[in-house]
Amino acid sequence: MNQLFLEWRKRYFSNPQVLILWFLLILGFALIFFLGQMLAPVLAAVVIAYLLEGLVNLLAKRKVPRMAAVLIVFIFFMVSLAVLLIILLPLISRQLGQLLQQLPEMFAKGQSLLIQLPERYPDYITAEQIQQITTSLSSQITEFARRLLSYSMASVRGLITVVIYLVLVPLMIFFFLKDKILIMDWVKGFLPDNRGLAREVWTEVNQQFANYVRGKMMEILIIGGVTYIVFATMGLDFAILLALLTGLSVLVPYIGVTVIFFPVALIAFFQWGATVDTLWVMIAYGIIQIFDGNLLAPLLLSRVVNLHPVAIIVAVLVFGGFWGIVGLLFAIPLATLCQAVIKVWLANLQETRKPAADAPG
């Protein structure tokens, strides 16, 4: 057994560049796993700066000096953030508050509908089962209200955290954009010299990740905007909130679409009941998802993510289990990273075997 293990290790991990590559990957995952919560503002600033770097490079290609391009892009980002905080966030917060106020009424209406089920379908469901369901729902709503109350009691600490994010994150974004080369050279100073495989992985993932983030941002804006226009035109309550959820759902392929279906269906049902209007809302939601899955996403991401749907679902489940919401949001980029590592690793393995295969016997 030891001999088999030694031969396997020599076959796949004899190259020092492979060891350096895996060391850097394990170190990166360990830092995020153990220090991710403390470094959350830094990670958020890195992701946003990485996204804005594309706009800086676009201006630089048009002969705009880098410092001027950084200032233009940073001002654009701050204006967009101000619009989000001043205009969109209060609207979303207001609709969320209205939804929370209507939850008891919705629960009472749903309970009255459940009570009627044993009378209509006595062979399939009993009054005791309905009582168990309503008791479970009541306890869950009570727990949800308790969490909201505890969150409001800790609102001062939450407000301080938000203020810190609003000050530190934009400041770090500016310096990440302004001093990108200096920071990259400083980081490279701590890395081993023999990192050719790691450089190949970074080159491939860099292009994939940048295109993925920009494509997903466009997809969120388009799907969210289309959903709001459709739901608002149909007169559906909480159109802004549902549009936001529908737009963000594209970050979690397959699962996000299914999860957001339920709040859309429930809000439409409690607003209009089992009517044609509710059916039209469901049809509209289905058409939007078909438009996204068959036209918009392939158009924006056709050359970015080359992963099988099963691999995407597995990545969502695995990374979501590791890092929760953050893992769900970054499941596809992380899966792309794993794919690039395996691809470069196997290609290097084949290259190292060629001289032995070509050698005279």
N, C-alpha and C positions, 0 to 999 in steps of 0.2 A: 504493500500500500504506500509506504514511504517513497519507494522508487517511482511509482506511478505519479505521485504528487510532485516529486522533484523533476521528472520529465515534463509534466504539464507546466510547472512554473518556468522551466527553462525554455519551453516552446513559446509561451505567450508573454513572459515578463523578463526575458533576458536582456532586452534592449533598455539601456538607462533612460532613454527618452520616454519610453512607455511608463517606467516607474515615476518619472517626474510628472508626466501628464496625470496619472492617477493620484499622485500625492497632492497636486494642485486642486484637482476636483474634490477630493475628500476634504481638504482643508477649507475650500469654499463652502461646501455643504455644511460642514461642522460649524463654521462661523455664523452662517445664516440660521442654522437650527438652534444653536445655543445663545447667540447674541442678537438674533433677528429683532426681538422686541426692543432692545436698547438702541439698536442701530436703525430703527425704522425710519426716522427722519432722513438719515444719510442715504439709505436704500431708496427712499422715495425721491430724493433729490437726484440720485444717480439715474434712475429710470426716466424722470422727466427731462433731465439734461440730455440723456441719450436720445430721447425723442426729438428734442429741439435742435440737436446737432445736425439733423438732416436739413433743417431750414437754414442754419448757419452755413453749411456747405453749399447749399443752393445759391445763397447770396454771394459766397466767395467765388463760385464759378462765374458769376456775372461781374467780376473784377471789383467787388466791394471789399475793402480792407476787413480783416477778421474782427478787429475790435469794434468797428462800426456795425458789422453784421451781428455780432453778439449783442450790442446795445439795442439794435432794431428788434431782434427776436425776443430779447428779454422784456422789452417794453410791450411787445405784442402779447407775451405770456401774462404779464401783470395786468394788462387791460382785460384780457379774457378771464383771468381769475376774479377781477373786480366785478365784471358783468355776472359771473356765476354767483358770487357772494351777495351782490346787491339785488339782482333781479330774479334769477332762477331759484336760488336756495330758499328765499322766503316763500315763494309759491309752492315749492315742494313741501316745505315744513308746514305750511297752512293746510295743504291737502292731506298730509299725514295726520295732522291733528284732527281734522274732520273725520278721517277714517277711524281713528281711535275712539272718537265720540260715538260713532255709529255702530261700533262693534257690539255693544250689548243689545241694541235693537236687532242687528243681524242675527245674533245668537238666539234671541227669543223667537224670531221668525223661523229660523232653521229648526229650533226645538219643536215648534208647533207642527212643522211639516213632518218631522220624524215621528211624532206621536200618532200621526194619521197612517203611517205605514202598516202597523199590525192590523188595522181595520181593513186596509185594501189588500194586503198580501199576508193573510194569517198563516199560510203554509210555509212561508219563507222566513218570517221574522216575528219575534214575540215581543210583548211589552217589556219583559225583563231585559231583553237585549237592548231595547231602546233606552231603558233606564240606565243601563251600564254605559252606553255611549254618551248620553247626556251628562252623566256624572263625571265621566272622564274628560269631556270637553269643558265642563264647568271648572274642574280643578286645574286644567291647563290654562284657561283664561285667567283664573285667579293668580296662578303662578306668573303669567305674563304681566299682569297688572302690578304684582309685587316687584318684579324686576324693573318695570318702568319707574316705580316709586323710588327704588333704591338708586336707579340711575339719576333721577332728578335730585336726590339727596346729595349725590356726588357730582352735581353739575358744576360746582365751583372748580373742583379739580379738573373736570373735563374742559371747562372754559380755559383754564390755564394751559392745558395741553394743546388746545386748538390755537391759542395765541402763540405758543412756542413754535408750532408747526408753521403758522402763517409768517413768522419772522425768520426762523432758521432755514426752512426749506427754500424759499426764494433766494435767500442770501447764498446758500450753498450751490444752488443752481447757477447763479451768476458766476461764482468762482470756478465751478466745474467747467463751464463754457469758456470762460476767459483764460484759465490756466490749464486747459486740457493737456497740452503737450508736456508741461512741467510736471503735472500730477502723474501722467503715464510714465515719464522717465523716472520719477521717484519710485513708483511701484516696481518698475522693471529692475531697479537696483537691488531689490530684495529677492528676486527670482534667480534660479540657477541659469547658467549660460546655455547649457545643453537642453533647450526647450523647443526643439524644432517641431515635434508633434503637437505640443500645446499651441504653438503659433498657427499651425495648420487648422486646428480645431477652432481657434479664435477667429481666423479669417473667414471660415465657412459659416460659423454661428453668427458672427457680427452682421453679415449681409442678410442672413435669414431673419434674425431677430429684429433688425431695424425695419425691414420691409413688413414683417408681421405686425409690429407695434403700430406703424403708420397705417397699414391697411385696416387693422382692427379699430383704430380711432375713427377712420372714415366710415367704417361699417356701423359703429355705435351711433355716430351723428346722423347718418342717413336713416337707419332703422328707427331710431328714437324719434326723429323728426316726422317720418312718414306715419309712424304709429300715433303720434300726438294729433296730427292733422286728421287722420281717419277717425280716431276715437272722439275727438272734439266735434267733428262734423256730425257724427252719429249721436252726440249728446250724452256720451257715457260719462258717469261721474269719475273723478280722480284721474282724468285723462293724462295730466302731466306726470303723476306718480307712476301710472301704468306704463307710459311711454319710456320713462327712465328705466324701469325694471326690464322692459322688453329690449331696450337698447343694450343694457349691461348684460343681458342673458346671452348675447352672442359670444361673450368671453368664455363661457362654459359650454362647448358644443354638445348638442343632443340633450344633455341633462338640463341646461338652462331653459331651453324652449319648453320642455315638459313641465318644469317647476312653475314657470310664469303663467302657463295655461290656467292653472287652478285659481289664482287671484283674479285674473281677467274674467273667467267664467263665473266665479262666485259674486263678484261685484255686479256684473251684468244681470245675473239671476236675481239678486236681492233688489236691484233697481227696477227691473221690469217683470220679474217672474218668468215662468215657462212660456214665453211669447216669441213671436217672430223676431222682435228686436234683439233678444238675447241670441237667437240663432244667427242673425246677421253679424253680430259682434264676433261670434266664434268663427264664422266663415271669413270675416275680414282678417282676424288674427292668423288663421291658417294660410290665407293668400300672402300675407306679409312674410310669414316664415318660408313659404315656397319661393317667393321672390328673393329672399335672402340666401337660402340654401342652394338654389339652382341658377341664380343669375349674379347677384351682388357679390357674395363671398368668392365664387370662382373667378369673377372679374378682378377683384381686389387682391386675392391671395393665391392666384392660380400657380404662380411660380415660387411660392414661399414655403408652404407646408406640404411636404410630400409624405404624409403619414396615413396609414390605413385607419379607417374608422374604429376598428377594434383597439388599435394602439392608442388612439386619442382617448377612448373611454377608459382604458386601463390607466393611462397617465393621469386623467382627471381623478380617478378613484384613489390612486396611490399618493399623488402629491397633495390632493385634498385631505387625505388621512394624515399626512405628515404635518402640513402647515395650515390646515383649515381654509379660510376664504382666500388667503394669499396664495396657497397652493393651487386652489381652483383657478384663480386668475392667471397664474403663470404655468399651468400644466403643459400647454402646448409648447411654449418656448423651452421649458425644461426637457420635454420629450424630444424636441429638435436637437437640443444639446447632447442628449444621450445618443441619438441617432448619428450625429456628427462624430462623436467620440468613437463609437463602434466602427463607423465607416473608415475613419482615418487609421484607427488601430489595425483593422484587418488589412487595409491597403499596405500599411507599413510592414505587416507580418509577411505578406506575399512578396514584397520587395526584398526583404531579408532572406527569403528562401530561394530567390532566383539564383544568386551566385552559387549556392550549394547544388542546385539542380543543374545548372549549366556547367559545373566543373567536370573535367574529364574523369572517367571512371578508372 
